[in-house]
Amino acid sequence: MLKRFLILPIIFFIGYGIFQSGDFATIASGIAIFIVGMFFMEEGFKWFTGGILSKILSKTTNTLPKAIFSGFLATAIIQSSSLISVIAISFLSAELIALGPAIGIIFGANIGTTATAWIVAVFGMKIKISAFALPMIIFGVLFTFFNSRTYKGIGNILLGLGFIFLGISFMKEGFETLKSGIELSQYSIEGFPGILTYIFVGAVATIIIQSSSATMALIVTAVATGQIDYVSSISLAIGANLGTTVTATLGAVTSNENGKRLAVAHLIFNMITAFIAVVFMKYLMQSTDLISRYVGINDQDIAMKLSLFHTIFNSLGVLVLAPFVHQLVNFLEKLFIVQDDRRWRPRYLDEEVIKTPGPAIAALYKEAEHMFDGTSEVIIQALRLHRHEVFSDCDIDEALKTVKETDIDIDDIYEKRIKFLYSDILKYSILAEKNMNKEQRHKVYKIQLASRDMIEAIKDIRELQKNIAGYMVRGNENIKNEYNFLRKGIAQLLRIIAGLRAHPGDLERVTDLKTAKKQNKGLDIIAAKRLSVLLREGKITESMASSLLNDGTYTSQIAKKLIKSADILWGKSTENDVDSLRDSLLQPQH
């Protein structure tokens, strides 16, 4: 909404500036080229989000200090805090990391964004950076012609770096030329009102540009060429930090609880950091001067001092807030509470998690497990059993003696709940496949098969339920025994699957599932023999025999589909998939 409201005035302003001033056109072109470079960098690293990048983040977030460092390192290399935020939300949604480490990644990413200012100050202002830009762009284009995902990723990264360097060169040239005609620094506002004004300008500029890195590149270039003074540049940098928070918060409005929690954590961090920077600006500037002299930064090198100040106040924010992450997590979890009635709604899948292949696969597995929970619940209720009896060590024969009186409308559950969850799994799995290689798409296909089998099992239990409801309340003990035989078979299978789920890939549990699979293949024959004896002895009617014959087939089909789903989700191959997911992400993608 904000973008649509601002877009026309922005286009008019930029168009007017370009036609009125060649220097303005050069600076605007530099910003545009810089943003294009960041886009290519982000796209290039996305080719590796199913590989090295995801592996680093997933392996180094088990403690808060590690999470902060990994967020810093990844953002400093990639030059995109937005991509790191997406990955953090993806890992959080897939429950690969907890909220605390995810917040740590965001904290670290804030320090990592200061790398942009250092790059511009160190390279952009001291060497002819455009000389490196053109070779990078040339080789970047050449690499994109390869079919390999790795080479395409490298090509996009080279293109991104080339355009970033070229953009910095354009901005520097524009400000230097502009200086000969007009001194923007003469319009600076003194005192506290000036600080607040420039903070506001920095925030608005970041919201418009949609990139705090691009805003910082512009600020560093402007201060290095003398177009703005030191204090004004510091205020603009503080505003840029606040502006990127506004962008992230607006983007999280339609996100799930995890996205909202991280966005608010980011907002709290940047608001407190900005407050500290403003209140203690004098002392932070003195600290910057002291450290500058210690590390050999010249007093006249304002660009380097600004970069150092930017790093100091972001690092200080992390030092202040890191000890209170636990309290922040508790606050955010109370602020955004997951709705209790989510049995048939996606818990792990959303638009963010599917952007990254590794977390997307993990989230799909978890969503399929979530669907299996609901499927099991429907089947248990249809069998007129109690959940605690099926998933405990109690004697199943004793449990069968009690027939639960409540009935469920499986048709209604299917139409209003099951079908929607299944559709969401299919929708998100199809969207996630766009960024995946062949091996990853095969895993997604298996999850789709498991979900389809669960749907089919529910349809079959719907048919079986009708006769269970009818015959279990009649006086014929023989027909009751036969339906108890069918109920027992499914209940025992669910108990076996629960054991496998508790110990995925365990050889003994997998063997139990295979044994159940073999027994199920012979279920029709066993049921037919029992049926023949009862019918021959006149213990059941032909109508009862016909119902039993059909329901025996339904029972066999239900068991078959549950076994197939369980094998995909918790069998030995899947155990390797899930437990070594982070390791497998390291494999090259072709």
C-alpha positions in Angstrom: 0.0 0.0 0.0 2.8 2.4 1.0 4.7 1.6 -2.2 1.7 2.3 -4.4 1.1 5.6 -2.6 4.7 6.8 -3.1 5.6 5.4 -6.5 4.1 8.2 -8.7 5.6 11.1 -6.6 9.0 9.3 -6.7 8.9 8.7 -10.4 7.9 12.4 -11.0 10.7 13.6 -8.6 13.4 11.4 -10.2 12.3 12.2 -13.7 12.4 16.0 -13.0 15.8 15.7 -11.4 17.3 13.7 -14.3 16.1 16.2 -16.9 17.2 19.2 -14.8 20.7 18.0 -13.7 23.2 15.7 -15.3 24.9 15.2 -12.0 21.6 14.1 -10.4 21.1 11.7 -13.3 24.6 10.2 -12.7 23.9 9.8 -9.0 20.5 8.3 -9.6 22.0 5.9 -12.2 24.6 4.9 -9.7 22.0 4.0 -7.1 20.0 2.1 -9.7 23.0 0.1 -10.9 24.0 -0.6 -7.3 20.5 -2.0 -6.6 20.7 -4.1 -9.7 24.0 -5.4 -8.5 22.5 -6.3 -5.1 19.7 -8.1 -6.9 22.2 -10.2 -8.9 24.2 -10.9 -5.8 21.1 -12.1 -4.0 20.0 -14.2 -6.9 23.5 -15.7 -7.2 23.6 -16.7 -3.6 20.1 -18.2 -3.8 21.6 -20.9 -6.0 23.6 -21.8 -2.9 20.8 -21.5 -0.3 20.3 -25.3 -0.8 24.0 -25.8 -0.2 26.8 -24.0 1.6 24.8 -21.1 2.8 22.1 -23.2 4.5 24.7 -25.6 5.8 26.6 -22.8 7.5 23.5 -21.3 9.1 22.0 -24.6 10.2 25.3 -25.9 11.7 26.2 -22.7 13.5 23.0 -21.6 15.3 22.9 -24.0 18.2 24.0 -21.1 20.6 23.2 -17.4 20.5 26.9 -16.3 20.0 27.2 -18.7 17.0 23.9 -17.5 15.6 25.0 -13.8 15.8 28.4 -14.6 14.2 26.9 -16.7 11.4 24.3 -13.9 10.7 27.1 -11.4 10.6 29.4 -13.4 8.4 26.7 -14.5 5.9 25.4 -10.9 5.5 28.8 -9.5 5.2 29.6 -11.9 2.3 26.2 -11.8 0.6 25.5 -8.1 1.1 21.8 -8.9 1.5 20.3 -8.8 5.0 16.9 -9.5 3.4 18.0 -12.8 2.0 19.4 -13.8 5.4 16.1 -12.8 7.0 14.2 -15.0 4.6 16.5 -18.0 5.4 16.1 -17.3 9.1 12.3 -17.3 8.8 12.5 -20.4 6.7 14.6 -22.3 9.2 12.3 -21.1 12.0 9.1 -22.1 10.2 10.6 -25.5 9.5 11.6 -25.8 13.1 15.2 -26.4 12.2 16.1 -23.6 14.6 14.3 -22.0 17.6 13.2 -18.4 17.9 16.2 -17.4 20.0 18.9 -18.4 17.4 16.8 -16.9 14.6 16.8 -13.6 16.5 20.6 -14.0 16.9 20.9 -14.3 13.1 19.0 -11.1 12.7 21.2 -9.3 15.2 24.3 -10.6 13.4 22.8 -9.5 10.1 22.6 -6.0 11.3 26.3 -5.9 12.0 26.9 -7.6 8.7 25.2 -4.8 6.8 28.0 -2.5 7.9 30.3 -4.3 5.5 28.7 -2.2 2.6 29.9 1.0 4.2 33.4 -0.4 4.6 33.5 -1.6 1.0 32.5 1.8 -0.3 34.9 3.7 2.0 37.9 1.4 1.5 37.6 0.5 -2.2 35.1 2.9 -3.8 36.7 6.1 -2.5 40.4 5.1 -2.8 40.8 3.2 -6.0 39.3 3.4 -9.5 36.8 0.7 -8.7 35.1 0.8 -12.1 38.3 -0.9 -13.5 37.3 -4.0 -11.7 33.6 -3.8 -12.5 33.8 -4.4 -16.2 35.8 -7.7 -16.1 33.5 -9.0 -13.4 30.4 -8.2 -15.5 32.0 -9.8 -18.6 33.0 -13.0 -16.8 29.7 -13.0 -14.9 27.7 -13.1 -18.1 29.9 -15.9 -19.5 29.4 -18.0 -16.4 25.6 -17.7 -16.7 25.7 -19.6 -20.0 26.7 -22.8 -18.1 24.0 -25.3 -17.2 25.5 -26.0 -13.8 23.7 -24.3 -10.9 27.1 -23.7 -9.3 28.5 -21.8 -12.3 25.2 -19.9 -12.7 25.4 -18.9 -9.1 29.0 -17.7 -9.5 28.1 -15.8 -12.6 25.3 -14.0 -10.9 27.6 -13.1 -8.0 30.2 -11.7 -10.3 27.6 -9.7 -12.2 26.3 -8.4 -8.8 29.8 -7.4 -7.6 30.5 -5.8 -11.0 27.3 -3.7 -11.0 27.8 -2.8 -7.3 31.3 -1.5 -8.1 30.0 0.3 -11.2 27.2 1.9 -9.2 29.6 3.1 -6.5 31.8 4.7 -9.3 28.8 6.5 -10.8 27.7 7.8 -7.4 31.2 9.0 -6.6 31.5 10.7 -10.0 28.1 12.4 -9.7 28.8 13.8 -6.2 32.2 15.0 -7.2 30.9 16.8 -10.3 27.9 18.2 -8.3 30.3 19.6 -5.7 31.7 22.1 -8.3 28.2 23.5 -8.9 26.5 23.3 -5.5 27.6 22.5 -1.9 24.8 20.5 -0.2 26.6 20.7 3.1 25.8 24.5 3.3 22.2 23.5 3.8 22.8 21.3 6.8 20.7 21.8 9.9 22.5 22.2 13.1 21.8 20.8 16.5 19.3 18.2 17.7 16.6 19.2 15.1 19.1 18.5 12.4 19.8 15.1 13.8 16.1 14.2 13.9 15.6 15.6 10.4 18.5 13.6 8.9 17.3 10.4 10.7 13.9 10.9 9.1 15.5 11.5 5.7 17.6 8.4 6.0 14.6 6.3 7.0 12.5 7.6 4.1 15.3 7.1 1.6 15.7 3.4 2.7 12.0 2.8 2.5 11.9 4.2 -1.0 15.1 2.5 -2.2 14.1 -0.7 -0.3 17.8 -1.3 0.6 19.7 -0.1 3.6 23.0 -1.1 1.9 22.2 1.1 -1.1 21.3 4.0 1.2 24.6 3.5 3.1 26.5 3.4 -0.1 24.9 6.7 -1.1 25.6 8.3 2.4 29.3 7.2 2.4 29.8 8.5 -1.1 28.2 11.8 -0.2 30.2 12.3 2.9 33.4 11.3 1.2 32.9 14.0 -1.5 32.1 16.6 1.1 28.4 17.0 0.2 27.2 16.3 3.7 29.0 16.8 7.1 30.0 14.0 9.5 27.2 14.5 12.0 24.6 14.6 9.3 26.0 11.4 7.8 25.8 9.6 11.1 22.2 10.7 11.5 21.4 9.5 8.0 23.0 6.1 8.9 20.8 5.8 12.0 17.8 6.6 9.8 18.8 3.9 7.3 18.8 1.3 10.1 15.3 2.4 11.1 14.1 2.5 7.4 15.0 -1.2 6.8 13.1 -2.1 9.9 9.9 -0.4 8.5 10.3 -2.3 5.3 10.7 -5.6 7.1 7.7 -4.9 9.4 5.4 -4.0 6.5 6.5 -7.2 4.7 5.7 -9.3 7.8 2.1 -8.0 8.1 0.8 -10.9 6.0 3.4 -13.4 7.2 2.8 -16.2 9.8 3.5 -15.9 13.5 7.2 -16.7 13.0 7.6 -13.9 10.4 5.8 -11.4 12.7 8.0 -12.4 15.7 11.2 -11.9 13.8 10.0 -8.6 12.3 9.1 -7.3 15.7 12.4 -8.5 17.1 14.2 -6.6 14.3 12.0 -3.5 15.0 12.8 -3.6 18.8 16.5 -4.1 18.1 16.8 -1.2 15.6 14.6 1.2 17.7 16.8 0.6 20.8 20.0 0.8 18.8 18.9 4.1 17.3 17.9 5.4 20.7 21.3 4.5 22.1 23.1 6.0 19.1 21.2 9.3 19.4 21.4 9.7 23.2 25.1 8.7 23.4 26.2 10.1 20.0 28.8 12.5 21.5 30.5 9.6 23.3 30.2 7.2 20.4 31.9 9.8 18.2 34.6 10.2 20.7 35.1 6.4 20.8 35.2 6.4 17.0 37.9 9.0 17.0 39.9 7.1 19.6 39.7 3.8 17.8 40.4 5.5 14.5 43.7 6.9 15.8 44.5 3.4 17.2 43.9 1.6 13.9 45.4 4.3 11.7 42.4 5.9 10.2 43.2 9.5 9.2 41.1 12.2 11.0 40.2 13.7 7.5 39.0 10.3 6.2 35.3 10.9 7.2 34.0 8.0 5.1 36.1 5.5 7.0 35.1 7.1 10.4 31.5 6.9 9.4 31.9 3.2 8.5 33.5 2.6 11.9 30.7 4.6 13.7 28.1 2.5 11.9 29.8 -0.7 13.0 30.2 0.5 16.6 26.6 1.5 17.2 25.2 -1.7 15.6 27.6 -3.9 17.6 26.7 -1.9 20.8 23.0 -2.7 20.1 23.8 -6.4 20.0 25.9 -6.3 23.2 23.0 -4.5 25.0 20.2 -6.7 23.8 21.9 -10.1 23.5 21.6 -10.8 27.3 17.8 -10.3 27.1 17.1 -12.5 24.1 15.4 -15.1 26.4 13.0 -12.4 27.7 12.4 -11.1 24.2 11.5 -14.6 23.0 9.0 -15.0 25.8 7.5 -11.6 25.0 7.2 -12.4 21.3 5.7 -15.8 21.8 3.0 -14.3 24.0 2.5 -11.4 21.6 1.9 -13.7 18.6 0.2 -16.9 19.8 -0.3 -19.8 17.4 -4.0 -20.6 17.2 -4.9 -23.9 18.9 -7.2 -25.2 16.2 -4.7 -25.8 13.5 -5.1 -29.5 12.9 -6.1 -29.1 9.3 -4.2 -25.9 8.6 -0.5 -25.6 7.5 1.8 -25.2 10.5 5.2 -25.2 8.8 4.6 -24.1 5.2 4.3 -20.5 4.1 5.5 -18.2 1.3 8.9 -17.6 3.0 10.0 -21.1 3.9 9.5 -22.5 0.3 12.0 -19.9 -1.0 14.9 -22.0 0.4 15.2 -25.6 -0.8 16.6 -27.2 2.4 14.2 -25.7 4.9 11.3 -26.2 2.3 11.9 -30.0 2.2 12.1 -30.1 6.0 8.9 -28.1 6.3 7.1 -30.4 3.8 8.1 -33.4 5.8 6.9 -31.8 9.0 3.6 -30.7 7.3 3.1 -34.3 6.1 3.7 -35.6 9.6 1.2 -33.0 10.8 -1.3 -34.3 8.2 -0.6 -37.9 9.4 -1.6 -36.8 13.0 -4.9 -35.6 11.7 -5.4 -38.7 9.6 -4.7 -41.0 12.5 -7.1 -39.1 14.7 -9.9 -39.5 12.1 -9.2 -43.2 11.7 -9.1 -43.8 15.5 -12.5 -42.0 15.9 -14.0 -43.9 12.9 -12.8 -47.2 14.6 -14.7 -46.1 17.8 -11.5 -46.3 19.8 -9.7 -43.9 22.2 -6.4 -42.3 21.2 -4.7 -43.0 24.5 -5.6 -46.7 24.2 -4.1 -47.0 20.7 -0.8 -45.2 21.5 -0.1 -46.7 24.9 1.0 -50.2 26.2 -2.5 -51.2 27.2 -3.9 -54.4 25.9 -5.7 -53.7 22.6 -8.1 -56.6 23.1 -9.3 -54.9 26.3 -9.6 -51.6 24.5 -11.7 -53.2 21.8 -14.4 -54.2 24.4 -15.3 -50.6 24.8 -17.0 -49.0 21.8 -16.8 -45.3 21.7 -20.4 -44.0 21.3 -19.5 -40.6 19.6 -19.6 -40.5 15.8 -17.8 -38.3 13.4 -18.9 -37.0 10.0 -15.9 -37.9 7.8 -17.5 -36.3 4.7 -17.8 -33.0 6.5 -14.2 -33.2 7.8 -12.9 -34.1 4.4 -14.7 -31.3 2.6 -14.0 -28.6 5.1 -10.6 -29.5 6.5 -8.6 -32.4 5.1 -8.9 -31.3 1.5 -7.6 -27.8 2.2 -4.5 -29.1 4.1 -3.8 -31.5 1.3 -4.2 -28.8 -1.3 -1.9 -26.5 0.6 0.8 -29.2 0.8 0.5 -29.7 -3.0 0.5 -26.0 -3.7 3.6 -25.2 -1.6 5.4 -28.3 -2.8 4.9 -27.3 -6.4 6.0 -23.7 -5.7 9.1 -25.0 -3.8 10.2 -27.2 -6.7 11.1 -24.2 -8.8 14.3 -23.7 -6.8 15.3 -27.3 -6.4 17.5 -29.8 -8.2 16.5 -33.2 -9.4 17.3 -35.0 -6.1 15.4 -32.5 -4.1 12.4 -32.6 -6.4 12.3 -36.4 -6.0 12.0 -36.0 -2.2 9.2 -33.6 -2.7 7.5 -36.1 -5.0 7.7 -38.7 -2.3 6.0 -36.4 0.2 3.3 -35.7 -2.3 2.7 -39.5 -2.6 2.6 -39.9 1.2 0.0 -37.1 1.4 -2.1 -38.6 -1.3 -2.0 -42.0 0.4 -3.3 -40.4 3.6 -6.2 -38.9 1.7 -7.0 -42.3 0.2 -6.9 -43.9 3.7 -9.4 -41.4 5.0 -11.7 -42.1 2.1 -11.5 -45.8 2.8 -12.1 -45.5 6.5 -15.2 -43.5 5.7 -16.7 -46.6 4.1 -15.5 -48.9 6.9 -16.9 -46.6 9.5 -20.5 -47.0 8.3 -20.6 -50.8 9.1 -18.6 -50.4 12.3 -21.2 -48.0 13.5 -24.0 -50.4 12.6 -22.8 -53.8 13.5 -20.9 -53.0 16.7 -24.2 -52.1 18.4 -26.1 -55.3 17.3 -26.5 -58.4 19.3 -24.6 -60.8 17.0 -21.3 -61.5 18.8 -19.8 -63.2 15.7 -20.1 -60.1 13.5 -18.8 -58.0 16.4 -15.7 -60.3 16.7 -15.0 -60.0 12.9 -15.2 -56.2 13.0 -13.0 -56.2 16.2 -10.5 -58.3 14.2 -10.4 -55.5 11.6 -10.3 -52.7 14.2 -7.5 -54.5 16.0 -5.4 -54.8 12.8 -5.5 -51.1 12.1 -4.9 -50.2 15.8 -1.9 -52.4 16.0 -0.5 -50.9 12.8 -0.9 -47.4 14.1 1.0 -48.5 17.3 3.8 -49.9 15.1 4.0 -46.7 13.1 4.1 -44.6 16.3 7.1 -46.6 17.4 8.8 -46.0 14.1 8.0 -42.3 14.3 9.6 -42.1 17.8 12.7 -43.8 16.4 13.0 -42.9 12.7 15.1 -45.3 10.7 15.5 -47.7 13.6 16.2 -51.2 12.1 13.9 -53.0 14.6 11.1 -50.6 14.0 11.5 -50.7 10.2 11.5 -54.5 10.4 8.2 -54.3 12.3 6.7 -52.2 9.6 7.9 -54.6 6.9 6.3 -57.5 8.8 3.1 -55.6 9.1 3.2 -55.0 5.3 3.6 -58.8 4.7 0.8 -59.6 7.0 -1.5 -57.1 5.4 -0.9 -58.8 2.0 -2.4 -61.9 3.4 -5.2 -60.2 5.2 -7.8 -60.8 2.4 -7.1 -64.5 2.5 -7.4 -64.8 6.2 -10.6 -62.7 6.3 -12.1 -64.8 3.5 -11.4 -68.1 5.3 -12.9 -66.8 8.6 -15.9 -65.5 6.6 -16.5 -68.9 4.9 -16.5 -70.7 8.2 -19.0 -68.3 9.8 -21.3 -68.3 6.8 -21.2 -72.1 6.5 -22.0 -72.5 10.2 -24.9 -70.0 9.8 -23.4 -67.7 12.4 -23.8 -64.7 10.1 -26.2 -63.7 7.3 -25.2 -63.3 3.6 -25.7 -59.6 4.0 -23.3 -59.6 6.9 -20.8 -61.7 4.9 -21.0 -59.3 1.9 -20.3 -56.3 4.2 -17.4 -58.1 5.9 -15.9 -59.0 2.5 -16.0 -55.4 1.3 -14.8 -54.0 4.7 -11.9 -56.5 4.8 -10.8 -55.0 1.5 -11.1 -51.5 2.8 -9.1 -52.4 5.9 -6.3 -53.9 3.7 -6.2 -50.7 1.6 -6.1 -48.5 4.7 -3.2 -50.5 6.1 -1.4 -50.5 2.8 -1.6 -46.7 2.4 -0.7 -46.0 6.0 2.4 -48.3 5.7 3.4 -46.5 2.4 3.1 -43.1 4.1 5.0 -44.2 7.2 7.8 -45.7 5.1 8.2 -42.4 3.2 8.1 -40.2 6.3 10.0 -42.3 8.9 11.5 -45.3 7.0 15.3 -45.8 6.8 15.8 -43.8 3.7 13.8 -40.9 5.1 15.8 -41.0 8.4 18.9 -40.4 6.3 17.1 -37.6 4.4 16.0 -35.7 7.5 18.8 -36.3 9.9 21.5 -35.5 7.4 19.5 -32.8 5.7 22.0 -30.1 6.6 24.9 -32.3 5.4 23.2 -33.1 2.1 22.6 -29.4 1.5 26.4 -29.2 0.9 26.3 -31.3 -2.2 26.8 -29.4 -5.5 23.7 -28.8 -7.5 23.8 -29.4 -11.2 
